[in-house]
Amino acid sequence: MAMDNADSVKVSVIIPSIGRTHPLTDCLAALSRQTIRSEMEIIVSLDGMIDVDHAVVSAADRVIKGPHGGPAVARNRGWRASART
């Protein structure tokens, strides 16, 4: 789901990931069930991952890839890409 209007985004959820598919799948599934889903954007920041299962990250509004730098770097990469910055 892509956010067409940045003004409608009230919450940006940044998920740093090193590719652990099961926790990422569970997290995205839980976020997609939130009652404010239409007011939030979900950004998955892949930390050093080359290959990603597109079915896993399809619930995210954005997927950002970058070199491995750890969770803090991945989080910062995500918030810089968010609609609310």
Contacts in CASP RR format, 6 or more apart in sequence:
PFRMAT RR
TARGET T0000
AUTHOR 0000-0000-0000
METHOD contacts of the structure
MODEL  1
MAMDNADSVKVSVIIPSIGRTHPLTDCLAALSRQTIRSEMEIIVSLDGMI
DVDHAVVSAADRVIKGPHGGPAVARNRGWRASART
1 59 0 8 1.000
1 61 0 8 1.000
2 61 0 8 1.000
3 9 0 8 1.000
3 41 0 8 1.000
3 61 0 8 1.000
3 83 0 8 1.000
6 83 0 8 1.000
6 84 0 8 1.000
8 38 0 8 1.000
8 39 0 8 1.000
9 39 0 8 1.000
9 40 0 8 1.000
9 41 0 8 1.000
9 82 0 8 1.000
9 83 0 8 1.000
9 84 0 8 1.000
10 36 0 8 1.000
10 39 0 8 1.000
10 40 0 8 1.000
11 36 0 8 1.000
11 39 0 8 1.000
11 40 0 8 1.000
11 41 0 8 1.000
12 40 0 8 1.000
12 41 0 8 1.000
12 43 0 8 1.000
12 79 0 8 1.000
12 82 0 8 1.000
12 83 0 8 1.000
12 84 0 8 1.000
13 31 0 8 1.000
13 40 0 8 1.000
13 41 0 8 1.000
13 42 0 8 1.000
13 43 0 8 1.000
14 43 0 8 1.000
14 45 0 8 1.000
14 75 0 8 1.000
14 78 0 8 1.000
14 79 0 8 1.000
14 82 0 8 1.000
15 24 0 8 1.000
15 27 0 8 1.000
15 28 0 8 1.000
15 42 0 8 1.000
15 43 0 8 1.000
15 44 0 8 1.000
15 45 0 8 1.000
15 60 0 8 1.000
16 45 0 8 1.000
16 47 0 8 1.000
16 70 0 8 1.000
16 71 0 8 1.000
16 74 0 8 1.000
16 75 0 8 1.000
16 78 0 8 1.000
17 24 0 8 1.000
17 44 0 8 1.000
17 45 0 8 1.000
17 46 0 8 1.000
17 47 0 8 1.000
17 49 0 8 1.000
17 74 0 8 1.000
18 46 0 8 1.000
18 47 0 8 1.000
18 48 0 8 1.000
18 49 0 8 1.000
18 68 0 8 1.000
18 70 0 8 1.000
19 46 0 8 1.000
19 49 0 8 1.000
19 52 0 8 1.000
21 53 0 8 1.000
21 56 0 8 1.000
24 44 0 8 1.000
24 56 0 8 1.000
24 57 0 8 1.000
25 56 0 8 1.000
28 42 0 8 1.000
28 44 0 8 1.000
28 56 0 8 1.000
28 57 0 8 1.000
28 59 0 8 1.000
28 60 0 8 1.000
29 59 0 8 1.000
31 37 0 8 1.000
31 40 0 8 1.000
31 42 0 8 1.000
31 59 0 8 1.000
32 59 0 8 1.000
34 40 0 8 1.000
41 61 0 8 1.000
41 62 0 8 1.000
41 82 0 8 1.000
41 83 0 8 1.000
42 59 0 8 1.000
42 60 0 8 1.000
42 61 0 8 1.000
42 62 0 8 1.000
43 60 0 8 1.000
43 61 0 8 1.000
43 62 0 8 1.000
43 63 0 8 1.000
43 64 0 8 1.000
43 78 0 8 1.000
43 81 0 8 1.000
43 82 0 8 1.000
44 57 0 8 1.000
44 60 0 8 1.000
44 62 0 8 1.000
44 63 0 8 1.000
44 64 0 8 1.000
45 64 0 8 1.000
45 66 0 8 1.000
45 74 0 8 1.000
45 75 0 8 1.000
45 77 0 8 1.000
45 78 0 8 1.000
45 81 0 8 1.000
46 52 0 8 1.000
46 63 0 8 1.000
46 64 0 8 1.000
46 65 0 8 1.000
46 66 0 8 1.000
46 74 0 8 1.000
47 66 0 8 1.000
47 68 0 8 1.000
47 69 0 8 1.000
47 70 0 8 1.000
47 71 0 8 1.000
47 73 0 8 1.000
47 74 0 8 1.000
48 65 0 8 1.000
48 66 0 8 1.000
48 67 0 8 1.000
48 68 0 8 1.000
48 69 0 8 1.000
49 65 0 8 1.000
52 63 0 8 1.000
52 65 0 8 1.000
57 63 0 8 1.000
62 81 0 8 1.000
64 77 0 8 1.000
64 78 0 8 1.000
64 81 0 8 1.000
66 74 0 8 1.000
66 77 0 8 1.000
79 85 0 8 1.000
END
